């Protein structure tokens, strides 16, 4: 985006809603997505194309995704774990497909019931499907490396394995990969080191974003590390809601409101209107009254000197 230093990708409608038992009404989802777009959020992961019997939160996924596509200027992303999900995503005409590949194979089996080899075969099938479309109609394909910094089931994750799978995703036909701290294990030194290793393997242009959780309070510190080395897209969730049902102890994402404040305070432009961002937060608070929303900046307010005022 012109004039933007860091792109904030809002994942609350997907990562947030998949982790709570209360189901947000379809019209509330639409209001939330619209409010986020009006605030200047450039990319929203609006949900997952997964079976409704497993995730009833996304039973209305097609309607929500198609609505999001009507919002001018918004990049619409969805998570798809398999070929069937990709077929639905193509029908919805989204801009970006995110395919999860857990570096922890144990987590992969729990999350999508597939080994690494099976998931890479699934990626190849999705790529083949996408390549049948006219070039100007093809969505971007991101291979998301989950549990890249550690796993609450397996423990430490070898960094060489992360690099190997990043390379395999690119070989399978992905346009880009992303690194995900699914369980909140990452620290800033580790973030910088792993980004550098993946860049060396696949090129800087194929890794521009990171997905961070704040399980142990390291989220914004890890953002700073990622931004300092040159990543330009940061995932976050409004109110910090989210987690991973397949990873024990994985709590919420970094808080969008706090992320925007941090970046703008550092002089990095996000293109986001903070007052409108809080208006979007109010949509969530009204729609999900029993869900706790996190964030220091919404509670404390903006400093008098903030460029967001």
C-alpha positions as CSV (number, residue, x, y, z in Angstrom):
1,X,0.0,0.0,0.0
2,X,1.2,3.5,-0.9
3,X,2.5,5.4,2.1
4,X,2.4,2.4,4.5
5,X,5.5,1.2,6.3
6,X,4.0,-1.9,8.0
7,X,0.9,-3.8,6.9
8,X,-1.3,-4.9,9.8
9,X,-3.2,-8.1,8.9
10,X,-6.2,-8.6,11.2
11,X,-6.8,-12.3,12.0
12,X,-9.5,-12.0,14.7
13,X,-12.4,-13.1,12.5
14,X,-10.5,-16.4,11.9
15,X,-8.0,-17.1,14.7
16,X,-10.0,-15.2,17.3
17,X,-13.4,-16.8,16.6
18,X,-12.1,-20.3,16.1
19,X,-10.9,-20.3,19.7
20,X,-14.1,-19.3,21.5
21,X,-17.2,-21.3,22.1
22,X,-19.6,-18.4,21.5
23,X,-20.6,-18.1,17.9
24,X,-20.7,-14.6,16.4
25,X,-23.8,-13.9,14.3
26,X,-23.2,-13.5,10.6
27,X,-24.5,-9.9,10.5
28,X,-22.2,-9.1,13.4
29,X,-19.2,-10.6,11.5
30,X,-20.1,-8.4,8.6
31,X,-20.3,-5.3,10.8
32,X,-17.0,-6.1,12.4
33,X,-15.2,-6.7,9.0
34,X,-16.7,-3.5,7.6
35,X,-15.6,-1.5,10.7
36,X,-12.1,-2.9,10.5
37,X,-11.9,-1.9,6.8
38,X,-13.2,1.6,7.6
39,X,-10.5,1.9,10.2
40,X,-7.9,1.3,7.5
41,X,-7.0,-2.3,8.1
42,X,-5.7,-3.4,4.7
43,X,-5.9,-7.2,5.0
44,X,-8.4,-9.3,7.0
45,X,-8.3,-13.0,7.4
46,X,-12.1,-13.4,7.5
47,X,-12.3,-17.1,8.5
48,X,-11.6,-20.7,7.5
49,X,-13.2,-22.9,5.0
50,X,-13.5,-25.9,7.2
51,X,-16.3,-28.4,8.0
52,X,-19.1,-26.8,10.0
53,X,-19.4,-29.9,12.1
54,X,-15.9,-29.3,13.4
55,X,-16.0,-25.5,13.5
56,X,-19.6,-24.3,13.6
57,X,-18.1,-20.8,14.0
58,X,-17.5,-20.9,10.3
59,X,-20.7,-22.4,9.0
60,X,-21.4,-19.0,7.3
61,X,-18.0,-18.8,5.7
62,X,-19.1,-18.4,2.1
63,X,-21.5,-15.6,2.9
64,X,-19.0,-13.8,5.0
65,X,-16.1,-14.1,2.5
66,X,-18.3,-13.0,-0.4
67,X,-19.5,-10.0,1.6
68,X,-15.9,-9.0,2.5
69,X,-15.1,-9.1,-1.2
70,X,-17.6,-6.3,-1.8
71,X,-15.5,-3.9,0.4
72,X,-13.4,-1.7,-1.9
73,X,-9.7,-1.8,-1.2
74,X,-9.8,-4.6,1.3
75,X,-7.5,-7.6,0.8
76,X,-9.6,-10.7,1.8
77,X,-7.7,-13.7,3.1
78,X,-8.9,-17.1,4.3
79,X,-7.4,-20.2,5.8
80,X,-7.8,-23.4,3.9
81,X,-6.4,-26.7,5.3
82,X,-7.2,-28.8,2.2
83,X,-8.2,-28.9,-1.5
84,X,-11.9,-28.8,-0.6
85,X,-11.4,-25.6,1.3
86,X,-9.4,-24.1,-1.5
87,X,-12.3,-24.9,-3.9
88,X,-14.7,-22.9,-1.7
89,X,-12.2,-20.1,-1.4
90,X,-11.9,-19.8,-5.2
91,X,-15.7,-19.7,-5.5
92,X,-15.7,-16.9,-3.0
93,X,-13.1,-15.1,-5.1
94,X,-10.8,-14.2,-2.2
95,X,-7.4,-12.6,-2.7
96,X,-5.3,-14.9,-0.5
97,X,-5.3,-18.5,0.6
98,X,-3.3,-19.4,3.7
99,X,-2.4,-23.1,4.0
100,X,-1.2,-24.2,7.5
101,X,1.8,-26.6,7.7
102,X,2.8,-27.3,11.3
103,X,6.6,-27.8,11.7
104,X,5.7,-30.0,14.6
105,X,4.3,-33.1,12.9
106,X,2.5,-34.1,16.1
107,X,0.7,-30.8,16.0
108,X,0.0,-31.2,12.3
109,X,-1.7,-34.6,12.9
110,X,-3.8,-33.0,15.7
111,X,-4.6,-29.9,13.7
112,X,-5.3,-31.1,10.2
113,X,-4.9,-34.9,10.6
114,X,-2.0,-35.0,8.1
115,X,1.7,-35.7,8.1
116,X,4.2,-33.3,6.5
117,X,4.3,-35.4,3.3
118,X,0.5,-35.4,3.1
119,X,0.2,-31.7,3.7
120,X,2.8,-30.9,1.0
121,X,0.9,-33.2,-1.4
122,X,-2.3,-31.2,-0.5
123,X,-0.4,-27.9,-1.2
124,X,0.6,-29.2,-4.6
125,X,-3.0,-30.1,-5.4
126,X,-4.2,-26.7,-4.4
127,X,-1.4,-25.1,-6.5
128,X,-2.5,-27.2,-9.5
129,X,-6.1,-26.0,-9.0
130,X,-5.1,-22.4,-8.8
131,X,-2.9,-22.6,-11.9
132,X,-6.0,-23.6,-13.9
133,X,-7.4,-20.1,-13.3
134,X,-6.5,-17.1,-15.6
135,X,-3.4,-15.4,-14.2
136,X,-5.2,-12.2,-13.2
137,X,-7.8,-14.3,-11.2
138,X,-5.3,-16.4,-9.1
139,X,-5.2,-15.7,-5.4
140,X,-1.9,-15.5,-3.6
141,X,-0.9,-18.8,-1.9
142,X,0.8,-18.5,1.5
143,X,2.3,-21.5,3.2
144,X,2.0,-20.8,7.0
145,X,4.6,-22.5,9.0
146,X,2.8,-23.1,12.4
147,X,4.7,-24.0,15.6
148,X,7.9,-22.6,13.9
149,X,9.3,-21.4,17.2
150,X,8.3,-24.2,19.5
151,X,5.4,-26.6,20.2
152,X,3.5,-27.2,23.4
153,X,3.4,-30.9,22.4
154,X,6.9,-31.6,21.0
155,X,8.8,-28.8,22.7
156,X,11.8,-27.3,20.8
157,X,11.6,-27.2,17.0
158,X,14.9,-27.5,15.1
159,X,15.4,-24.4,13.0
160,X,16.8,-26.4,10.2
161,X,13.5,-28.2,9.9
162,X,11.7,-24.9,9.6
163,X,14.0,-23.9,6.8
164,X,13.6,-27.3,5.1
165,X,9.8,-27.0,5.2
166,X,9.9,-23.4,4.0
167,X,11.9,-24.5,1.0
168,X,9.5,-27.4,0.4
169,X,6.5,-25.1,0.4
170,X,8.1,-22.9,-2.2
171,X,9.0,-25.9,-4.3
172,X,5.4,-27.1,-4.0
173,X,4.3,-23.8,-5.6
174,X,3.5,-21.4,-2.8
175,X,4.0,-17.7,-3.6
176,X,5.2,-17.0,-0.1
177,X,5.6,-18.4,3.4
178,X,4.9,-17.0,6.8
179,X,6.3,-17.8,10.2
180,X,3.9,-18.5,13.1
181,X,4.6,-18.6,16.8
182,X,1.5,-20.7,17.4
183,X,2.2,-21.4,21.1
184,X,3.9,-18.2,22.2
185,X,7.4,-19.7,22.6
186,X,9.4,-17.2,20.6
187,X,11.8,-14.6,21.9
188,X,13.3,-11.7,20.0
189,X,16.7,-13.2,19.4
190,X,15.2,-16.4,18.0
191,X,12.8,-14.4,15.8
192,X,15.7,-12.5,14.2
193,X,17.8,-15.6,13.7
194,X,15.0,-17.7,12.2
195,X,13.9,-15.0,9.8
196,X,17.5,-14.7,8.6
197,X,17.8,-18.4,8.1
198,X,14.6,-18.7,6.1
199,X,15.6,-15.6,4.0
200,X,18.9,-17.3,3.1
201,X,17.0,-20.3,1.9
202,X,14.1,-18.8,-0.1
203,X,14.8,-15.1,-0.5
204,X,13.6,-12.0,1.4
205,X,10.7,-11.5,-1.1
206,X,9.1,-14.8,-0.1
207,X,8.9,-14.2,3.6
208,X,7.5,-10.8,4.6
209,X,5.1,-11.6,7.4
210,X,4.9,-13.1,10.9
211,X,2.1,-14.4,13.1
212,X,2.7,-14.0,16.8
213,X,1.0,-15.0,20.0
214,X,1.3,-13.3,23.4
215,X,1.1,-16.4,25.6
216,X,4.1,-15.4,27.6
217,X,4.0,-11.7,27.1
218,X,6.7,-11.6,24.4
219,X,4.4,-10.6,21.5
220,X,5.3,-7.0,21.0
221,X,9.0,-7.6,21.8
222,X,8.9,-10.1,19.0
223,X,7.2,-7.6,16.7
224,X,10.0,-5.2,17.3
225,X,12.6,-7.8,16.4
226,X,10.7,-8.7,13.2
227,X,10.4,-5.1,12.2
228,X,14.0,-4.3,12.9
229,X,15.2,-7.0,10.5
230,X,12.8,-5.9,7.8
231,X,9.5,-7.8,7.9
232,X,6.7,-5.7,6.7
233,X,3.5,-7.6,7.5
234,X,2.4,-8.4,11.1
235,X,-0.7,-10.5,12.0
236,X,-2.7,-9.5,15.0
237,X,-6.1,-9.9,16.5
238,X,-8.5,-7.3,17.8
239,X,-8.7,-7.5,21.6
240,X,-6.1,-10.3,21.5
241,X,-8.6,-13.0,21.2
242,X,-7.5,-16.3,19.6
243,X,-5.3,-19.3,20.1
244,X,-5.1,-22.8,18.7
245,X,-7.5,-25.5,19.6
246,X,-4.9,-28.2,18.7
247,X,-2.1,-26.7,20.8
248,X,-2.5,-27.0,24.6
249,X,-1.9,-23.7,26.4
250,X,-1.8,-21.6,23.3
251,X,-3.6,-18.3,24.2
252,X,-4.4,-15.2,22.3
253,X,-2.7,-13.3,19.5
254,X,-1.0,-10.0,19.9
255,X,-3.5,-7.2,20.3
256,X,-4.2,-5.2,17.2
257,X,-4.9,-2.0,19.1
258,X,-1.6,-2.2,21.0
259,X,0.3,-3.2,17.8
260,X,-0.9,-0.1,16.0
261,X,0.0,2.2,18.8
262,X,3.5,0.7,19.0
263,X,4.2,1.0,15.3
264,X,2.9,4.5,15.0
265,X,4.7,5.6,18.2
266,X,7.9,4.3,16.5
267,X,7.2,6.5,13.4
268,X,6.1,3.6,11.3
269,X,2.9,4.4,9.3
270,X,0.1,1.8,9.3
271,X,-2.6,3.9,7.6
272,X,-5.0,3.0,10.5
273,X,-7.4,5.4,12.2
274,X,-7.3,4.6,15.9
275,X,-10.7,6.1,16.8
276,X,-12.3,3.9,14.1
277,X,-10.3,0.9,15.3
278,X,-11.8,1.4,18.8
279,X,-15.2,1.6,17.1
280,X,-14.5,-1.8,15.5
281,X,-13.6,-3.1,19.0
282,X,-16.9,-1.9,20.3
283,X,-18.7,-4.0,17.6
284,X,-16.9,-7.1,19.0
285,X,-17.7,-6.2,22.6
286,X,-21.4,-5.8,21.8
287,X,-21.6,-9.0,19.7
288,X,-19.6,-11.1,22.2
289,X,-20.4,-9.8,25.6
290,X,-19.0,-12.8,27.5
291,X,-15.6,-12.8,25.7
292,X,-12.8,-10.9,27.4
293,X,-11.0,-8.4,25.2
294,X,-7.4,-7.5,26.0
295,X,-5.2,-4.6,25.3
296,X,-3.4,-1.9,27.3
297,X,-3.9,1.0,24.9
298,X,-7.7,0.8,24.8
299,X,-7.8,0.9,28.6
300,X,-5.2,3.6,29.1
301,X,-6.0,5.7,26.1
302,X,-3.6,7.5,23.7
303,X,-0.8,9.7,25.1
304,X,-1.3,13.4,24.4
305,X,1.7,13.3,22.1
306,X,0.6,10.3,20.1
307,X,0.5,10.7,16.3
308,X,-2.7,8.7,16.3
309,X,-4.6,11.6,18.0
